[in-house]
Amino acid sequence: MARHQGEVTLTKSPLGGACFSLWLPLYPNKLELPVNKQ
């Protein structure tokens, strides 16, 4: 689902699609950092 939406966004706007694709894997990683520190 997320992959399909990312591809659709890329077709509509390459900048937005690339940012979204990069944010997807970064979001959980950034959230895990503070959780690990706590």
PDB file with one MODEL, atoms N, CA, C and O in Angstrom:
MODEL        1
ATOM      1  N   MET A   1       0.847  -1.196   0.000  1.00  0.00           N
ATOM      2  CA  MET A   1       0.000   0.000   0.000  1.00  0.00           C
ATOM      3  C   MET A   1       0.890   1.257   0.000  1.00  0.00           C
ATOM      4  O   MET A   1       0.735   2.137  -0.847  1.00  0.00           O
ATOM      5  N   ALA A   2       1.798   1.322   0.938  1.00  0.00           N
ATOM      6  CA  ALA A   2       2.682   2.493   1.032  1.00  0.00           C
ATOM      7  C   ALA A   2       3.554   2.601  -0.213  1.00  0.00           C
ATOM      8  O   ALA A   2       3.827   3.694  -0.710  1.00  0.00           O
ATOM      9  N   ARG A   3       3.982   1.441  -0.704  1.00  0.00           N
ATOM     10  CA  ARG A   3       4.862   1.447  -1.876  1.00  0.00           C
ATOM     11  C   ARG A   3       4.087   1.961  -3.084  1.00  0.00           C
ATOM     12  O   ARG A   3       4.601   2.737  -3.890  1.00  0.00           O
ATOM     13  N   HIS A   4       2.848   1.513  -3.190  1.00  0.00           N
ATOM     14  CA  HIS A   4       2.037   1.923  -4.337  1.00  0.00           C
ATOM     15  C   HIS A   4       1.790   3.435  -4.269  1.00  0.00           C
ATOM     16  O   HIS A   4       1.922   4.134  -5.274  1.00  0.00           O
ATOM     17  N   GLN A   5       1.435   3.932  -3.090  1.00  0.00           N
ATOM     18  CA  GLN A   5       1.171   5.364  -2.944  1.00  0.00           C
ATOM     19  C   GLN A   5       2.435   6.172  -3.261  1.00  0.00           C
ATOM     20  O   GLN A   5       2.362   7.233  -3.881  1.00  0.00           O
ATOM     21  N   GLY A   6       3.572   5.666  -2.839  1.00  0.00           N
ATOM     22  CA  GLY A   6       4.834   6.358  -3.107  1.00  0.00           C
ATOM     23  C   GLY A   6       5.084   6.471  -4.598  1.00  0.00           C
ATOM     24  O   GLY A   6       5.537   7.504  -5.092  1.00  0.00           O
ATOM     25  N   GLU A   7       4.784   5.397  -5.305  1.00  0.00           N
ATOM     26  CA  GLU A   7       5.001   5.411  -6.762  1.00  0.00           C
ATOM     27  C   GLU A   7       4.054   6.410  -7.417  1.00  0.00           C
ATOM     28  O   GLU A   7       4.434   7.125  -8.344  1.00  0.00           O
ATOM     29  N   VAL A   8       2.825   6.451  -6.929  1.00  0.00           N
ATOM     30  CA  VAL A   8       1.827   7.372  -7.494  1.00  0.00           C
ATOM     31  C   VAL A   8       2.261   8.812  -7.219  1.00  0.00           C
ATOM     32  O   VAL A   8       2.142   9.679  -8.085  1.00  0.00           O
ATOM     33  N   THR A   9       2.760   9.058  -6.017  1.00  0.00           N
ATOM     34  CA  THR A   9       3.186  10.415  -5.662  1.00  0.00           C
ATOM     35  C   THR A   9       4.378  10.827  -6.524  1.00  0.00           C
ATOM     36  O   THR A   9       4.500  11.981  -6.935  1.00  0.00           O
ATOM     37  N   LEU A  10       5.248   9.860  -6.786  1.00  0.00           N
ATOM     38  CA  LEU A  10       6.425  10.147  -7.598  1.00  0.00           C
ATOM     39  C   LEU A  10       6.009  10.565  -9.004  1.00  0.00           C
ATOM     40  O   LEU A  10       6.609  11.454  -9.607  1.00  0.00           O
ATOM     41  N   THR A  11       4.972   9.910  -9.512  1.00  0.00           N
ATOM     42  CA  THR A  11       4.499  10.232 -10.859  1.00  0.00           C
ATOM     43  C   THR A  11       3.860  11.618 -10.867  1.00  0.00           C
ATOM     44  O   THR A  11       3.989  12.364 -11.837  1.00  0.00           O
ATOM     45  N   LYS A  12       3.178  11.953  -9.788  1.00  0.00           N
ATOM     46  CA  LYS A  12       2.507  13.268  -9.720  1.00  0.00           C
ATOM     47  C   LYS A  12       3.539  14.367  -9.459  1.00  0.00           C
ATOM     48  O   LYS A  12       3.500  15.425 -10.086  1.00  0.00           O
ATOM     49  N   SER A  13       4.450  14.111  -8.539  1.00  0.00           N
ATOM     50  CA  SER A  13       5.489  15.099  -8.229  1.00  0.00           C
ATOM     51  C   SER A  13       6.747  14.361  -7.772  1.00  0.00           C
ATOM     52  O   SER A  13       6.756  13.776  -6.689  1.00  0.00           O
ATOM     53  N   PRO A  14       7.803  14.379  -8.577  1.00  0.00           N
ATOM     54  CA  PRO A  14       9.042  13.662  -8.260  1.00  0.00           C
ATOM     55  C   PRO A  14       9.655  14.121  -6.946  1.00  0.00           C
ATOM     56  O   PRO A  14      10.179  13.304  -6.189  1.00  0.00           O
ATOM     57  N   LEU A  15       9.597  15.404  -6.669  1.00  0.00           N
ATOM     58  CA  LEU A  15      10.187  15.925  -5.427  1.00  0.00           C
ATOM     59  C   LEU A  15       9.438  15.387  -4.212  1.00  0.00           C
ATOM     60  O   LEU A  15      10.047  14.900  -3.260  1.00  0.00           O
ATOM     61  N   GLY A  16       8.115  15.481  -4.256  1.00  0.00           N
ATOM     62  CA  GLY A  16       7.304  15.006  -3.129  1.00  0.00           C
ATOM     63  C   GLY A  16       7.446  13.502  -2.961  1.00  0.00           C
ATOM     64  O   GLY A  16       7.545  13.006  -1.839  1.00  0.00           O
ATOM     65  N   GLY A  17       7.458  12.770  -4.081  1.00  0.00           N
ATOM     66  CA  GLY A  17       7.585  11.314  -4.011  1.00  0.00           C
ATOM     67  C   GLY A  17       8.922  10.909  -3.405  1.00  0.00           C
ATOM     68  O   GLY A  17       8.970  10.020  -2.555  1.00  0.00           O
ATOM     69  N   ALA A  18       9.999  11.544  -3.829  1.00  0.00           N
ATOM     70  CA  ALA A  18      11.328  11.194  -3.323  1.00  0.00           C
ATOM     71  C   ALA A  18      11.413  11.504  -1.829  1.00  0.00           C
ATOM     72  O   ALA A  18      11.959  10.715  -1.059  1.00  0.00           O
ATOM     73  N   CYS A  19      10.876  12.644  -1.424  1.00  0.00           N
ATOM     74  CA  CYS A  19      10.910  13.030  -0.001  1.00  0.00           C
ATOM     75  C   CYS A  19      10.105  12.030   0.826  1.00  0.00           C
ATOM     76  O   CYS A  19      10.524  11.616   1.907  1.00  0.00           O
ATOM     77  N   PHE A  20       8.930  11.648   0.290  1.00  0.00           N
ATOM     78  CA  PHE A  20       8.068  10.707   1.020  1.00  0.00           C
ATOM     79  C   PHE A  20       8.764   9.357   1.165  1.00  0.00           C
ATOM     80  O   PHE A  20       8.728   8.738   2.229  1.00  0.00           O
ATOM     81  N   SER A  21       9.399   8.910   0.080  1.00  0.00           N
ATOM     82  CA  SER A  21      10.081   7.604   0.090  1.00  0.00           C
ATOM     83  C   SER A  21      11.238   7.630   1.096  1.00  0.00           C
ATOM     84  O   SER A  21      11.511   6.627   1.756  1.00  0.00           O
ATOM     85  N   LEU A  22      11.909   8.764   1.210  1.00  0.00           N
ATOM     86  CA  LEU A  22      13.039   8.868   2.137  1.00  0.00           C
ATOM     87  C   LEU A  22      12.549   9.016   3.578  1.00  0.00           C
ATOM     88  O   LEU A  22      13.201   8.555   4.515  1.00  0.00           O
ATOM     89  N   TRP A  23      11.392   9.666   3.743  1.00  0.00           N
ATOM     90  CA  TRP A  23      10.848   9.892   5.092  1.00  0.00           C
ATOM     91  C   TRP A  23      10.318   8.606   5.703  1.00  0.00           C
ATOM     92  O   TRP A  23      10.418   8.385   6.909  1.00  0.00           O
ATOM     93  N   LEU A  24       9.730   7.730   4.817  1.00  0.00           N
ATOM     94  CA  LEU A  24       9.135   6.475   5.316  1.00  0.00           C
ATOM     95  C   LEU A  24      10.125   5.689   6.180  1.00  0.00           C
ATOM     96  O   LEU A  24       9.799   5.348   7.317  1.00  0.00           O
ATOM     97  N   PRO A  25      11.337   5.390   5.666  1.00  0.00           N
ATOM     98  CA  PRO A  25      12.306   4.628   6.451  1.00  0.00           C
ATOM     99  C   PRO A  25      12.953   5.464   7.556  1.00  0.00           C
ATOM    100  O   PRO A  25      13.430   4.906   8.544  1.00  0.00           O
ATOM    101  N   LEU A  26      12.978   6.780   7.408  1.00  0.00           N
ATOM    102  CA  LEU A  26      13.608   7.646   8.411  1.00  0.00           C
ATOM    103  C   LEU A  26      12.690   7.867   9.615  1.00  0.00           C
ATOM    104  O   LEU A  26      13.154   7.992  10.748  1.00  0.00           O
ATOM    105  N   TYR A  27      11.387   7.911   9.353  1.00  0.00           N
ATOM    106  CA  TYR A  27      10.422   8.166  10.433  1.00  0.00           C
ATOM    107  C   TYR A  27      10.551   7.161  11.576  1.00  0.00           C
ATOM    108  O   TYR A  27      10.747   7.558  12.724  1.00  0.00           O
ATOM    109  N   PRO A  28      10.442   5.859  11.275  1.00  0.00           N
ATOM    110  CA  PRO A  28      10.548   4.846  12.332  1.00  0.00           C
ATOM    111  C   PRO A  28      11.932   4.840  12.975  1.00  0.00           C
ATOM    112  O   PRO A  28      12.059   4.583  14.172  1.00  0.00           O
ATOM    113  N   ASN A  29      12.952   5.118  12.200  1.00  0.00           N
ATOM    114  CA  ASN A  29      14.314   5.139  12.738  1.00  0.00           C
ATOM    115  C   ASN A  29      14.479   6.279  13.740  1.00  0.00           C
ATOM    116  O   ASN A  29      15.104   6.108  14.787  1.00  0.00           O
ATOM    117  N   LYS A  30      13.915   7.445  13.411  1.00  0.00           N
ATOM    118  CA  LYS A  30      14.043   8.606  14.306  1.00  0.00           C
ATOM    119  C   LYS A  30      13.219   8.380  15.571  1.00  0.00           C
ATOM    120  O   LYS A  30      13.585   8.840  16.653  1.00  0.00           O
ATOM    121  N   LEU A  31      12.099   7.666  15.423  1.00  0.00           N
ATOM    122  CA  LEU A  31      11.237   7.403  16.581  1.00  0.00           C
ATOM    123  C   LEU A  31      11.877   6.367  17.499  1.00  0.00           C
ATOM    124  O   LEU A  31      11.680   6.387  18.714  1.00  0.00           O
ATOM    125  N   GLU A  32      12.645   5.461  16.897  1.00  0.00           N
ATOM    126  CA  GLU A  32      13.290   4.407  17.688  1.00  0.00           C
ATOM    127  C   GLU A  32      14.461   4.978  18.501  1.00  0.00           C
ATOM    128  O   GLU A  32      14.788   4.459  19.569  1.00  0.00           O
ATOM    129  N   LEU A  33      15.079   6.026  18.005  1.00  0.00           N
ATOM    130  CA  LEU A  33      16.225   6.617  18.707  1.00  0.00           C
ATOM    131  C   LEU A  33      15.826   7.112  20.095  1.00  0.00           C
ATOM    132  O   LEU A  33      16.446   6.719  21.083  1.00  0.00           O
ATOM    133  N   PRO A  34      14.798   7.972  20.194  1.00  0.00           N
ATOM    134  CA  PRO A  34      14.368   8.481  21.500  1.00  0.00           C
ATOM    135  C   PRO A  34      13.834   7.359  22.389  1.00  0.00           C
ATOM    136  O   PRO A  34      14.029   7.388  23.605  1.00  0.00           O
ATOM    137  N   VAL A  35      13.179   6.395  21.809  1.00  0.00           N
ATOM    138  CA  VAL A  35      12.632   5.272  22.597  1.00  0.00           C
ATOM    139  C   VAL A  35      13.778   4.472  23.217  1.00  0.00           C
ATOM    140  O   VAL A  35      13.677   4.006  24.352  1.00  0.00           O
ATOM    141  N   ASN A  36      14.856   4.318  22.471  1.00  0.00           N
ATOM    142  CA  ASN A  36      16.006   3.561  22.975  1.00  0.00           C
ATOM    143  C   ASN A  36      16.697   4.337  24.100  1.00  0.00           C
ATOM    144  O   ASN A  36      17.174   3.746  25.069  1.00  0.00           O
ATOM    145  N   LYS A  37      16.744   5.648  23.963  1.00  0.00           N
ATOM    146  CA  LYS A  37      17.406   6.486  24.981  1.00  0.00           C
ATOM    147  C   LYS A  37      16.613   6.436  26.287  1.00  0.00           C
ATOM    148  O   LYS A  37      17.184   6.383  27.376  1.00  0.00           O
ATOM    149  N   GLN A  38      15.282   6.454  26.151  1.00  0.00           N
ATOM    150  CA  GLN A  38      14.427   6.421  27.345  1.00  0.00           C
ATOM    151  C   GLN A  38      14.595   5.066  28.032  1.00  0.00           C
ATOM    152  O   GLN A  38      13.969   4.814  29.061  1.00  0.00           O
TER     153      GLN A  38
ENDMDL
END
